[in-house]
Each structure stands twice: as structure tokens, then as C-alpha cells.
């Protein structure tokens, strides 16, 4: 289990993994025979999500504190709050905190129905009452399109026919230091942050690329991290693979722009180029020299493409 967590760049103390596993299988009610057979793929996914949520990390504390601040930390008989009613969700959150004066109980029940249909890693806090949601479901709502700060009615203003102007004439939803899960000095870097950013609407993502190690065959392996700090390193290749997966599931997305802060030596830059070409294939936008003069292509022309943004070396510099 520890090896699996390390492979996804989620670091847990070795002595903690065994205890976490035993507690999880006990919660699932697995027999000794079933435990010997190991966990299914879905159970592994649930365990990973639960582990990340239960650890005292930046991903957990803010939403938990927010949940307590809005609805109160304790329920009746001084029990720690693990759920919230539809009435409280409407009055204390939607109407008071969010200021959504047009919301009604009918809207709340539609939201709750959606949340109860989600498969969340809350095996120890499963809420079956239709008029209640759990902390995990509240967190899912905060990150959903139903809670998007952007007014969905405004989406109708920009039609696909209006996406034909040069790319430079649009405001683009952008992300800075996309790979970081926390602060810029000591936090972890994660490939998952790129996927999260894409699904939250970002289309310009930053990669700080540096020379890494070499594999057993001597091939350069570029890495991404916040240079000259204690942040952890992730493989450039793994990030590019995550874009390929996203494009397979969202082939008509408007262009994904990679803002490359390139600190690599020439051999590692060549490795970057090779990896992007082999992984992204036809999804990688490779302009010819003539297209680099004049106006940029439009978002409509670049749908389903990955566009690189960075400085080109002066002619003859390489």
C-alpha cells in the first residue's frame, strides 16, 4: 500500500499505512478470507480518497472549518456535526453566506438528489436520509458546477460562432504554479492538480520544468517543481499523460495552453519535445514558420489541441 501511495505522489509515514489499511477493511466489514484476496480497484480508489481526506492536510482543514463555521461544530447531545439538513443548507448557506436570494427548498432538494447520486469515499459517514447531506457531500457541492461563481446564464452570451477571433483577443482562465498542493516552499507537487485545474475551467496551465535524473538507459527525465525550494518533484512525462487522458474524454475542449517555464539543458529539452510528440500526437499543435507571422489561430481552430507558450531561442543559439 505504501508503494502505491508513493507512486501517486502521496506521501504517508510507513508505520501509518498498515493501521490505515486495517481500519479501512474493518469499516468495509471484510472477512479474513476476503482480506487475503486483496482490495478491488473500486475499493482501492475509495481508500485513497478517504486517506487523503482524513489526513490533516490543507485539503481537509479549510472545508471542515467552513462546514463548522456555517452550521456549527456540534449537533444535539454535543455530537460532532457530520451532516446538515436541507433547511439549514438553504437558510444558513445559500441565503445567508452565498446571498442567493432566488433559491428555494425545491432547488435545495434538487441539489441534494444530485449529491446522493454521487459515489463518494465516505464509507464511514454514509448519509441515507434524503433531507441531509454529509461533510463530504457538502465539499463535493462546493467544487461542483452548481456552485460555480460564474453565472451560468452568461454562458449563453458567448456562442461558438464568436470564438473565431485570434486567440490573443480573449481572456483565458489561467493557473499559476498549477502543480503545487500548498505553499511555494515546502508543499507537495501533484499531477492531480492539473486534472483538477482543467475540470475547474483553467485552460492555461504552468509547468516549471527542470533537469531531473536519467533512467537506467541514460535517457533524460525532466521534472516539474518550484525550483530551488523544498517542494517535491513530479515527472514532466506524467503531467503530459494526464493531458492526453483529459483530451480523450473531452475531445472538443478549447485549446489547453501550457505555459512552460523552461530551466532545462538542451538534452532535457529534447526529451521534453520527444515526450510531448509521442504522448500527445495529433493533439499537439505544431505551427509552421508561416503561421507564426501575423494573427494567432482562433480558439475554434485550436479545439482539442495543446498549445505551447514559451520563449523561442534566438536563431542560431542552439
LINMOLIN-V19107 format. One record per pair of residues at least 24 apart in sequence whose C-alpha atoms are under 7 Angstrom apart, sorted by the first residue. I is the first residue (numbers start at 1). J is the second residue. D is the distance in Angstrom with one decimal. If there is no record, write none. Layout:
i-><I | I>
j-><J | J>
d-><D | D>
//
This chain:
i-><9 | 27 | 46 | 49 | 50 | 50 | 58 | 63 | 82 | 82 | 83 | 83 | 83 | 83 | 84 | 84 | 84 | 85 | 85 | 85 | 86 | 86 | 163 | 163 | 163 | 164 | 164 | 164 | 165 | 166 | 166 | 166 | 166 | 167 | 167 | 167 | 167 | 168 | 172 | 172 | 173 | 173 | 173 | 173 | 174 | 174 | 174 | 174 | 175 | 175 | 175 | 175 | 176 | 176 | 177 | 177 | 178 | 178 | 184 | 185 | 185 | 185 | 186 | 186 | 186 | 187 | 187 | 188 | 188 | 189 | 189 | 189 | 189 | 189 | 190 | 191 | 191 | 195 | 203 | 203 | 203 | 204 | 204 | 204 | 204 | 205 | 205 | 205 | 206 | 206 | 206 | 207 | 207 | 207 | 208 | 208 | 208 | 209 | 209 | 209 | 209 | 210 | 210 | 210 | 211 | 211 | 211 | 220 | 220 | 220 | 221 | 222 | 222 | 237 | 240 | 241 | 244 | 244 | 247 | 251 | 252 | 252 | 253 | 253 | 254 | 254 | 254 | 254 | 255 | 255 | 255 | 255 | 255 | 255 | 255 | 256 | 256 | 256 | 257 | 257 | 257 | 257 | 258 | 258 | 258 | 259 | 259 | 259 | 260 | 260 | 261>
j-><190 | 124 | 121 | 121 | 121 | 122 | 182 | 139 | 134 | 135 | 132 | 133 | 134 | 135 | 132 | 133 | 134 | 131 | 132 | 133 | 131 | 132 | 298 | 299 | 300 | 298 | 299 | 300 | 298 | 295 | 296 | 297 | 298 | 296 | 297 | 298 | 299 | 296 | 203 | 204 | 201 | 202 | 203 | 204 | 202 | 203 | 204 | 205 | 202 | 204 | 205 | 206 | 205 | 206 | 206 | 207 | 205 | 206 | 226 | 229 | 230 | 231 | 229 | 230 | 231 | 231 | 232 | 231 | 232 | 225 | 231 | 232 | 233 | 234 | 234 | 238 | 239 | 242 | 255 | 256 | 257 | 256 | 257 | 258 | 259 | 257 | 258 | 259 | 258 | 259 | 260 | 259 | 260 | 261 | 260 | 261 | 262 | 261 | 262 | 263 | 264 | 262 | 263 | 264 | 264 | 265 | 268 | 267 | 268 | 271 | 268 | 268 | 272 | 275 | 276 | 279 | 279 | 280 | 304 | 304 | 303 | 304 | 303 | 304 | 299 | 302 | 303 | 304 | 299 | 302 | 303 | 304 | 305 | 306 | 307 | 305 | 306 | 307 | 306 | 307 | 308 | 309 | 307 | 308 | 309 | 308 | 309 | 310 | 309 | 310 | 310>
d-><6.3 | 6.8 | 4.9 | 5.9 | 5.6 | 7.0 | 6.9 | 6.6 | 5.8 | 6.0 | 6.2 | 5.4 | 4.3 | 6.0 | 5.4 | 5.6 | 6.5 | 5.7 | 4.4 | 6.7 | 5.3 | 5.9 | 6.6 | 5.7 | 5.5 | 5.0 | 6.4 | 5.6 | 5.1 | 6.0 | 5.0 | 5.3 | 4.4 | 5.8 | 6.0 | 4.9 | 5.8 | 6.8 | 6.7 | 6.9 | 6.7 | 4.8 | 5.7 | 6.4 | 5.3 | 6.0 | 4.5 | 6.1 | 6.4 | 6.2 | 5.2 | 6.5 | 6.8 | 5.7 | 5.7 | 7.0 | 6.2 | 5.7 | 6.7 | 5.3 | 5.6 | 5.8 | 6.9 | 4.7 | 4.6 | 5.1 | 7.0 | 5.5 | 5.1 | 6.6 | 6.5 | 5.4 | 6.2 | 6.4 | 6.7 | 6.9 | 5.6 | 6.8 | 6.8 | 4.8 | 5.9 | 6.0 | 4.5 | 5.8 | 6.6 | 6.3 | 5.2 | 5.8 | 6.0 | 4.6 | 6.1 | 6.2 | 5.1 | 6.0 | 6.3 | 4.7 | 6.2 | 6.1 | 5.2 | 5.8 | 6.5 | 6.8 | 5.0 | 4.9 | 5.1 | 6.7 | 6.1 | 6.9 | 5.5 | 6.2 | 6.9 | 5.9 | 6.8 | 6.3 | 6.6 | 6.4 | 6.9 | 5.8 | 6.5 | 5.1 | 5.6 | 5.1 | 5.5 | 5.2 | 5.9 | 6.6 | 4.5 | 6.1 | 6.4 | 5.4 | 5.2 | 5.9 | 5.0 | 5.7 | 6.6 | 6.4 | 4.8 | 6.1 | 5.9 | 4.7 | 5.8 | 6.6 | 6.1 | 5.0 | 5.8 | 6.4 | 4.8 | 6.2 | 6.1 | 5.5 | 7.0>
//
